[in-house]
Amino acid sequence: MLVSEKIVNDFVNNNISFVTTVPCKQLAGVIEELELSKTIYHIPSNKEDEGMGLCAGAYLGGKRSAIIMQNTAIGVTINTLVTLIQYYRMPLPMLISYRGELGEPVACQVEMAVHTKALLNQLNIPTYHFHKESDVEELDSILKYTFMCNKPVAILTDATFWKGY
């Protein structure tokens, strides 16, 4: 099974029925799998904070949701994460492509990578970093954790996890 298929299967097995995405080359395979899913309603977002608002609405409507995005937008989402998602104790799995590490071909991506983990730590958001393909085996437990404790969690997936840029 491909990593992208495993991710979507874990979403389905954890009753996630709404996913919003912001386009990302690394996450394209997961987005394609979401489009094929018969049980997950997928809505693309223009911006990550807008996507978090959609996920909050889905949660208030009784649906489990997730967002798929790049780490370069963490800065844009801080207000939404704190004043909406965390304040109202909403579980939100965030599958995040971790751009800007070794081998990154786009220079502007590097600056946000330097700050991503520190920002998530400052917000007390549990953060998991997938480096190798086998790390995806932890996803099911991470999803169960976020829904059990009603907290957002960040799953950072770097270029080595996705086999390059």
N, CA and C of each residue as an Amber inpcrd file, in Angstrom:
protein
   495
   0.8520000  -1.1830000   0.0000000   0.0000000   0.0000000   0.0000000
   0.8930000   1.2400000   0.0000000   0.5430000   2.1890000  -0.8180000
   1.2710000   3.4520000  -0.8680000   1.0300000   4.2660000   0.4020000
   1.9920000   5.1150000   0.7480000   1.8720000   5.9680000   1.9310000
   0.5990000   6.8140000   1.8500000   0.3280000   7.3770000   0.6920000
  -0.8680000   8.2210000   0.5230000  -2.1440000   7.4310000   0.7930000
  -2.1850000   6.1930000   0.3350000  -3.3510000   5.3410000   0.5870000
  -3.4810000   5.0390000   2.0840000  -2.3580000   4.7570000   2.7370000
  -2.3600000   4.4610000   4.1760000  -2.8870000   5.6520000   4.9680000
  -2.4690000   6.8550000   4.5980000  -2.9230000   8.0590000   5.2890000
  -4.4350000   8.2030000   5.1690000  -4.9480000   8.0850000   3.9670000
  -6.3950000   8.2330000   3.7600000  -7.1520000   7.0930000   4.4440000
  -6.6220000   5.8730000   4.3950000  -7.2680000   4.7530000   5.0970000
  -7.3210000   5.0040000   6.6010000  -6.2410000   5.5340000   7.1640000
  -6.2500000   5.8580000   8.5990000  -7.2580000   6.9530000   8.9050000
  -7.3960000   7.9280000   8.0230000  -8.4340000   8.9550000   8.2010000
  -9.8150000   8.2820000   8.2440000 -10.0920000   7.4340000   7.2700000
 -11.3890000   6.7550000   7.1990000 -11.6130000   5.8920000   8.4390000
 -10.5930000   5.1310000   8.8450000 -10.7220000   4.2450000  10.0100000
 -10.9180000   5.0100000  11.3100000 -10.5770000   6.2930000  11.3290000
 -10.7860000   7.1300000  12.5180000 -11.9810000   8.0700000  12.3410000
 -12.8360000   7.7200000  11.4150000 -14.1030000   8.4320000  11.1800000
 -13.9290000   9.8930000  10.7760000 -12.8190000  10.2290000  10.1420000
 -12.6580000  11.5730000   9.5940000 -13.4570000  11.6120000   8.2940000
 -14.4330000  12.5050000   8.2480000 -15.3110000  12.5530000   7.0780000
 -15.2160000  13.8800000   6.3270000 -14.3860000  14.8050000   6.8180000
 -14.2080000  16.0930000   6.1510000 -12.7270000  16.4580000   6.1850000
 -12.1560000  16.7370000   5.0290000 -10.7610000  17.1550000   4.9460000
 -10.6680000  18.3450000   4.0100000  -9.9390000  19.3460000   4.4550000
  -9.6520000  20.4820000   3.5910000  -8.1540000  20.5080000   3.3250000
  -7.7930000  20.9760000   2.1450000  -6.3890000  20.9680000   1.7370000
  -6.0190000  22.2930000   1.0860000  -4.7500000  22.6340000   1.2480000
  -4.1570000  23.7310000   0.4980000  -3.1010000  23.0660000  -0.3860000
  -3.0740000  23.3670000  -1.6720000  -2.1900000  22.6450000  -2.5840000
  -0.7260000  22.6240000  -2.1470000  -0.1080000  21.4630000  -2.3570000
   1.3070000  21.2720000  -2.0530000   1.8030000  20.1030000  -2.9000000
   2.9280000  20.2900000  -3.5410000   3.4870000  19.2470000  -4.4020000
   3.7450000  17.9610000  -3.6300000   4.3140000  18.0790000  -2.4260000
   4.6210000  16.8840000  -1.6420000   3.3640000  16.1220000  -1.2330000
   2.2880000  16.8170000  -0.9920000   1.0580000  16.2030000  -0.5030000
   0.0800000  15.8520000  -1.6260000   0.5080000  16.0150000  -2.8670000
  -0.3770000  15.7990000  -4.0200000  -0.9580000  14.3900000  -4.0510000
  -0.1650000  13.3800000  -3.6850000  -0.6640000  12.0090000  -3.6890000
  -1.7820000  11.7930000  -2.6850000  -1.6610000  12.4080000  -1.5220000
  -2.7100000  12.2980000  -0.5050000  -3.9720000  13.0060000  -0.9980000
  -3.7940000  14.1660000  -1.5970000  -4.9450000  14.9180000  -2.1130000
  -5.6600000  14.1120000  -3.2030000  -4.8990000  13.4510000  -4.0670000
  -5.5030000  12.6010000  -5.1050000  -6.2920000  11.4570000  -4.4770000
  -5.7370000  10.8290000  -3.4370000  -6.4420000   9.7430000  -2.7390000
  -7.7220000  10.2450000  -2.0810000  -7.6810000  11.4540000  -1.5260000
  -8.8860000  12.0350000  -0.9200000  -9.9880000  12.2090000  -1.9620000
  -9.5870000  12.6420000  -3.1390000 -10.5600000  12.8410000  -4.2210000
 -11.2390000  11.5230000  -4.6120000 -10.5280000  10.4120000  -4.4580000
 -11.0750000   9.0960000  -4.8080000 -11.9360000   8.5040000  -3.6940000
 -11.7910000   9.0170000  -2.4750000 -12.5040000   8.4630000  -1.3310000
 -14.0050000   8.6840000  -1.4400000 -14.7400000   7.6360000  -1.1130000
 -16.2060000   7.7200000  -1.1410000 -16.7610000   8.1580000   0.2160000
 -15.9130000   8.1620000   1.2570000 -16.4020000   8.4680000   2.6030000
 -15.8890000   9.7960000   3.1570000 -14.9370000  10.4230000   2.4760000
 -14.4000000  11.6950000   2.9470000 -14.8200000  12.8010000   1.9880000
 -15.4080000  13.8360000   2.5590000 -15.7730000  15.0160000   1.7880000
 -14.5550000  15.9370000   1.7590000 -14.0150000  16.2040000   0.5700000
 -12.8020000  17.0020000   0.4210000 -13.1420000  18.3570000  -0.1850000
 -12.7090000  19.4110000   0.4940000 -12.8770000  20.7780000   0.0140000
 -11.5130000  21.4600000  -0.0050000 -11.0230000  21.8830000  -1.1670000
  -9.7830000  22.6700000  -1.1950000 -10.0250000  24.0550000  -0.5790000
  -8.9940000  24.5740000   0.0880000  -9.0540000  25.9170000   0.6820000
  -8.0810000  26.8380000  -0.0190000  -8.3850000  28.1200000   0.0090000
  -7.4590000  29.1120000  -0.5420000  -6.3100000  29.3930000   0.4210000
  -6.6080000  29.3840000   1.7200000  -5.6080000  29.6820000   2.7530000
  -5.8070000  28.7320000   3.9210000  -4.7380000  28.5070000   4.6650000
  -4.7760000  27.5640000   5.7700000  -5.7030000  28.0050000   6.9040000
  -5.7280000  29.2810000   7.2290000  -6.6250000  29.7160000   8.3090000
  -8.0900000  29.5800000   7.8890000  -8.3660000  29.7910000   6.6190000
  -9.7170000  29.5590000   6.0900000 -10.0710000  28.0750000   6.2330000
  -9.1200000  27.2110000   5.9270000  -9.3350000  25.7700000   6.0590000
  -9.6240000  25.3670000   7.4930000  -8.9310000  25.9900000   8.4360000
  -9.1850000  25.6810000   9.8490000 -10.5910000  26.1120000  10.2450000
 -11.0520000  27.2100000   9.6950000 -12.4320000  27.6390000   9.9380000
 -13.4310000  26.6350000   9.3940000 -13.1470000  26.0760000   8.2160000
 -14.0160000  25.0430000   7.6450000 -14.0270000  23.7950000   8.5290000
 -12.8510000  23.4190000   9.0310000 -12.7570000  22.2570000   9.9190000
 -13.5280000  22.5000000  11.2210000 -13.4560000  23.7110000  11.7490000
 -14.2040000  24.0550000  12.9620000 -15.7040000  23.9380000  12.7050000
 -16.1520000  24.4310000  11.5690000 -17.5710000  24.3130000  11.2230000
 -18.0060000  22.8640000  11.1010000 -17.1650000  22.0480000  10.4760000
 -17.4790000  20.6190000  10.3490000 -17.5620000  19.9720000  11.7350000
 -16.6230000  20.3120000  12.6140000 -16.6230000  19.7720000  13.9740000
 -17.9040000  20.1650000  14.7090000 -18.2920000  21.4230000  14.6150000
 -19.5160000  21.8820000  15.2800000 -20.7530000  21.2230000  14.6830000
 -20.6310000  20.7670000  13.4430000 -21.7160000  20.0380000  12.7930000
 -21.6540000  18.5340000  13.0440000 -20.7540000  18.0990000  13.9250000
 -20.6820000  16.6950000  14.3000000 -19.7550000  15.8350000  13.4620000
 -18.9160000  16.4490000  12.6460000 -18.0020000  15.6970000  11.7820000
 -16.5710000  15.7740000  12.3010000 -15.8420000  14.7000000  12.1470000
 -14.4010000  14.7210000  12.4140000 -13.7140000  15.2390000  11.1580000
 -12.7350000  16.1200000  11.3670000 -12.0880000  16.7430000  10.2170000
 -10.5770000  16.7380000  10.3590000  -9.9030000  17.1000000   9.2680000
  -8.4440000  17.2320000   9.2410000  -8.0940000  18.2860000   8.2010000
  -6.9000000  18.8580000   8.3470000  -6.4000000  19.8080000   7.3570000
  -5.0430000  19.3270000   6.8580000  -4.8100000  19.5320000   5.5800000
  -3.5450000  19.1740000   4.9420000  -2.9710000  20.4640000   4.3690000
  -1.7080000  20.7900000   4.7580000  -1.1350000  22.0930000   4.4350000
   0.3920000  22.0590000   4.4760000   1.0220000  23.1690000   4.1340000
   2.4760000  23.3340000   4.2370000   2.8330000  24.0490000   5.5380000
   4.0320000  23.7930000   6.0240000   4.4880000  24.4690000   7.2390000
   4.7070000  25.9650000   7.0180000   4.8900000  26.3870000   5.7930000
   5.1520000  27.8030000   5.5400000   3.9700000  28.6860000   5.9090000
   2.8280000  28.0950000   6.1650000   1.6500000  28.8870000   6.5360000
   1.3420000  28.8390000   8.0200000   2.1970000  28.2140000   8.8130000
   1.9480000  28.1560000  10.2600000   1.7480000  29.5560000  10.8300000
   2.5480000  30.4970000  10.4020000   2.4350000  31.8650000  10.9070000
   1.0660000  32.4670000  10.6740000   0.4600000  32.1680000   9.5410000
  -0.8550000  32.7090000   9.1950000  -1.9480000  32.0960000  10.0600000
  -1.7080000  30.9010000  10.5770000  -2.7570000  30.1750000  11.2840000
  -2.7450000  30.3580000  12.7960000  -1.7610000  31.0460000  13.3320000
  -1.6180000  31.1190000  14.7940000  -2.8710000  31.6660000  15.4720000
  -3.4210000  32.7490000  14.9950000  -4.6140000  33.3150000  15.6240000
  -5.7820000  32.3360000  15.5840000  -5.9910000  31.6910000  14.4570000
  -7.0890000  30.7260000  14.3370000  -6.8650000  29.5190000  15.2380000
  -5.6230000  29.0450000  15.2900000  -5.3140000  27.9110000  16.1590000
  -5.6050000  28.2170000  17.6250000  -5.2010000  29.4050000  18.0680000
  -5.3360000  29.7460000  19.4880000  -6.7560000  30.1500000  19.8460000
  -7.3560000  31.0660000  19.0910000  -8.6420000  31.6390000  19.4970000
  -9.8580000  30.8350000  19.0520000  -9.6490000  29.8580000  18.1800000
 -10.7750000  29.0300000  17.7360000 -10.5280000  27.5590000  18.0910000
  -9.5420000  26.9560000  17.4820000  -9.3120000  25.5180000  17.6470000
  -8.9550000  25.1600000  19.0910000  -7.9600000  25.8320000  19.6580000
  -7.5610000  25.4880000  21.0290000  -8.5590000  25.9900000  22.0660000
  -9.0410000  27.2030000  21.8990000  -9.9540000  27.7700000  22.8910000
 -11.2030000  26.8970000  23.0660000 -11.7260000  26.4030000  21.9510000
 -12.9310000  25.5810000  22.0080000 -12.6300000  24.0830000  22.0500000
 -11.3610000  23.7420000  22.3070000 -10.9250000  22.3460000  22.4610000
 -11.3940000  21.4570000  21.3190000 -11.0540000  21.8690000  20.1190000
 -11.4100000  21.1010000  18.9340000 -10.2500000  20.2090000  18.5160000
 -10.5060000  18.9400000  18.3110000  -9.4530000  18.0760000  17.7890000
  -9.2160000  18.4210000  16.3200000  -7.9570000  18.5530000  15.9340000
  -7.6640000  18.8630000  14.5300000  -6.3250000  18.2600000  14.1350000
  -6.3510000  17.1270000  13.4460000  -5.1130000  16.6110000  12.8860000
  -4.6680000  17.5210000  11.7300000  -3.4190000  17.9440000  11.7910000
  -2.8440000  18.7860000  10.7390000  -1.7090000  18.0090000  10.0930000
  -1.9280000  17.4990000   8.8860000  -0.8770000  16.8290000   8.1310000
  -0.1420000  17.9230000   7.3630000   1.1240000  18.1110000   7.7070000
   1.8660000  19.2870000   7.2430000   3.1300000  18.8740000   6.5080000
   3.2640000  19.3250000   5.2600000   4.5380000  19.1070000   4.5680000
   5.5470000  20.0780000   5.1830000   6.6690000  19.5110000   5.6010000
   7.6910000  20.2870000   6.3100000   8.7480000  20.7230000   5.3070000
   8.4900000  21.8520000   4.6740000   9.3870000  22.3910000   3.6540000
  10.5100000  23.1820000   4.3040000  11.6680000  23.2310000   3.6350000
  12.7620000  24.0760000   4.0860000  13.9140000  23.3620000   4.7500000
  13.8790000  22.0430000   4.7840000  14.9850000  21.3080000   5.3950000
  16.0440000  20.9790000   4.3490000  16.9990000  20.1390000   4.7150000
  18.0900000  19.7770000   3.8180000  17.5640000  19.3300000   2.4600000
  18.1610000  19.8650000   1.4150000  17.7550000  19.5140000   0.0660000
  16.6610000  20.3850000  -0.5080000  16.1400000  21.3170000   0.2730000
  15.0680000  22.2100000  -0.1960000  15.5660000  23.0320000  -1.3840000
  14.8600000  23.0090000  -2.5090000  15.2870000  23.7740000  -3.6800000
  14.7910000  25.2270000  -3.7060000  13.8760000  25.5930000  -2.8050000
  13.2950000  26.9320000  -2.8070000  13.7610000  27.6730000  -1.5540000
  14.5900000  28.6940000  -1.7500000  15.2440000  29.3800000  -0.6330000
  14.2570000  29.9780000   0.3730000  13.1650000  30.5580000  -0.0840000
  12.2450000  31.2220000   0.8490000  11.5570000  30.2320000   1.7850000
  11.5430000  28.9360000   1.4460000  10.9220000  27.9300000   2.3140000
  11.7420000  27.7040000   3.5860000  13.0560000  27.9700000   3.5110000
  13.9510000  27.6620000   4.6190000  13.6220000  28.4750000   5.8650000
  13.2980000  29.7280000   5.7200000  13.0660000  30.5900000   6.8950000
  11.9450000  30.0850000   7.7780000  10.8590000  29.6220000   7.2000000
   9.7540000  29.1410000   8.0380000  10.1020000  27.8100000   8.6880000
  10.9030000  27.0000000   8.0190000  11.3120000  25.7260000   8.6170000
  12.0860000  25.9520000   9.9050000  12.8450000  27.0230000   9.9450000
  13.6310000  27.3460000  11.1390000  12.7120000  27.6120000  12.3300000
  11.5040000  28.1030000  12.0760000  10.5930000  28.5210000  13.1540000
   9.4220000  27.5670000  13.4090000   9.1610000  26.6460000  12.5040000
   7.9560000  25.8180000  12.5910000   7.8210000  25.0860000  13.9240000
   8.8090000  24.2980000  14.2820000   8.7020000  23.4930000  15.5120000
   8.6330000  24.3680000  16.7550000   9.3730000  25.4730000  16.7580000
   9.3370000  26.3760000  17.9210000   7.9530000  26.9970000  18.0740000
   7.3280000  27.3890000  16.9760000   5.9860000  27.9710000  17.0470000
   4.9720000  26.9410000  17.5510000   5.0270000  25.7400000  17.0160000
   4.1080000  24.6930000  17.4720000   4.3360000  24.3740000  18.9460000
   5.5840000  24.3460000  19.3540000   5.9180000  24.1100000  20.7590000
   5.3800000  25.2370000  21.6470000   5.5520000  26.4620000  21.2110000
   5.0590000  27.6220000  21.9670000   3.5430000  27.5590000  22.1490000
   2.8470000  26.9980000  21.1690000   1.3890000  26.8680000  21.2310000
   0.9560000  25.5890000  21.9650000   1.9270000  24.8170000  22.4630000
   1.6520000  23.5510000  23.1520000   0.8780000  22.5610000  22.2770000
   1.2300000  22.5310000  21.0010000   0.6050000  21.5940000  20.0700000
   1.5180000  20.3780000  19.9350000   1.0270000  19.2040000  20.3060000
   1.8350000  17.9960000  20.1260000   2.2510000  17.8710000  18.6580000
   3.5400000  17.5970000  18.4600000   4.0980000  17.5820000  17.1100000
   4.8570000  16.2850000  16.8780000   4.5830000  15.6660000  15.7500000
   5.2360000  14.4240000  15.3410000   5.9100000  14.6870000  14.0040000
   7.0990000  14.1280000  13.8190000   7.8750000  14.3970000  12.6110000
   8.1400000  13.0740000  11.8910000   7.5720000  12.9140000  10.7180000
   7.7720000  11.7120000   9.9160000   8.9490000  11.9340000   8.9710000
  10.0050000  11.1300000   9.1700000  11.2040000  11.2000000   8.3300000
  11.2460000  10.0560000   7.3160000  10.8320000   8.8830000   7.7520000
  10.9140000   7.7200000   6.8660000   9.5220000   7.1260000   6.6790000
   9.3700000   6.4000000   5.5860000   8.0680000   5.8730000   5.2070000
   7.4070000   5.0670000   6.3250000   8.1830000   4.3140000   7.0780000
   7.6190000   3.4800000   8.1460000   7.0040000   4.3120000   9.2790000
   7.3620000   5.5850000   9.3710000   6.7770000   6.4510000  10.4100000
   5.2680000   6.5800000  10.2580000   4.7480000   6.3440000   9.0540000
   3.3080000   6.4630000   8.8290000   2.5260000   5.4580000   9.6800000
   3.2030000   4.4220000  10.1670000   2.5390000   3.4420000  11.0370000
   2.0540000   4.0750000  12.3380000   2.6050000   5.2220000  12.7260000
   2.1870000   5.9260000  13.9470000   0.9190000   6.7530000  13.7540000
   0.5230000   6.9820000  12.5080000  -0.5850000   7.9100000  12.2430000
  -1.8730000   7.4960000  12.9400000  -2.2330000   6.2300000  12.8880000
  -3.4740000   5.7860000  13.5160000  -3.5050000   6.1590000  15.0010000
  -2.4140000   5.9210000  15.7080000  -2.3460000   6.2660000  17.1380000
  -2.4180000   7.7740000  17.3570000  -1.7900000   8.5330000  16.4850000
  -1.8220000   9.9960000  16.5990000  -3.2500000  10.5050000  16.4050000
  -3.9550000   9.9430000  15.4370000  -5.3440000  10.3510000  15.1940000
  -6.2260000  10.0000000  16.3900000  -6.0520000   8.8240000  16.9270000
  -6.8320000   8.4430000  18.1190000  -6.5450000   9.4060000  19.2750000
  -5.2930000   9.7840000  19.4380000  -4.8870000  10.7070000  20.4950000
  -5.5850000  12.0640000  20.3540000  -5.5680000  12.6500000  19.1570000
  -6.1560000  13.9850000  18.9820000  -7.6600000  13.9800000  19.2740000
  -8.3530000  12.9070000  18.8890000  -9.7930000  12.8630000  19.1440000
 -10.1060000  12.4990000  20.5970000  -9.2040000  11.7740000  21.2450000
  -9.4000000  11.4390000  22.6540000  -9.2450000  12.6750000  23.5390000
  -8.2360000  13.5060000  23.2510000  -7.9500000  14.6310000  24.1470000
  -8.4420000  15.9820000  23.6200000  -9.1110000  16.0000000  22.4810000
  -9.6480000  17.2450000  21.9110000  -8.5840000  18.3270000  21.7710000
  -7.4880000  17.9740000  21.1130000  -6.3940000  18.9100000  20.8640000
  -6.0000000  18.8370000  19.3980000  -5.5010000  19.9390000  18.8700000
  -4.8860000  19.8360000  17.5400000  -3.5410000  19.1250000  17.6690000
  -3.1610000  18.4070000  16.6420000  -1.8310000  17.8050000  16.5640000
  -1.2370000  18.1140000  15.2040000   0.0820000  18.2550000  15.1740000
   0.7990000  18.5180000  13.9270000   1.6050000  17.2900000  13.5530000
   1.4440000  16.8350000  12.3280000   2.2350000  15.7360000  11.7940000
   3.0670000  16.3220000  10.6590000   4.3490000  16.5310000  10.9450000
   5.2550000  17.1080000   9.9520000   5.8170000  15.9870000   9.0870000
   5.7340000  16.1570000   7.7840000   6.2490000  15.1540000   6.8480000
   7.2880000  15.8290000   5.9740000   8.5330000  15.3900000   6.0990000
   9.5980000  16.0640000   5.3650000   9.8820000  15.4150000   4.0160000
  10.8370000  15.9780000   3.2940000  11.1480000  15.5250000   1.9430000
  11.6330000  14.0810000   1.9180000  12.3550000  13.6600000   2.9460000
  12.8250000  12.2650000   2.9540000  11.6450000  11.2990000   3.1040000
  10.6220000  11.7000000   3.8470000   9.4180000  10.8930000   3.9780000
   8.7350000  10.7220000   2.6240000   8.6760000  11.8000000   1.8550000
   8.0190000  11.7890000   0.5510000   8.9560000  11.3830000  -0.5790000
  10.1900000  11.0230000  -0.2510000  11.1870000  10.5770000  -1.2380000
  11.6570000  11.7080000  -2.1530000  11.8150000  12.8990000  -1.5830000
  12.3790000  14.0150000  -2.3430000  11.3890000  15.0970000  -2.6730000
  11.8930000  16.1290000  -3.3540000  11.0400000  17.2780000  -3.7070000
  10.4740000  17.1310000  -5.0730000
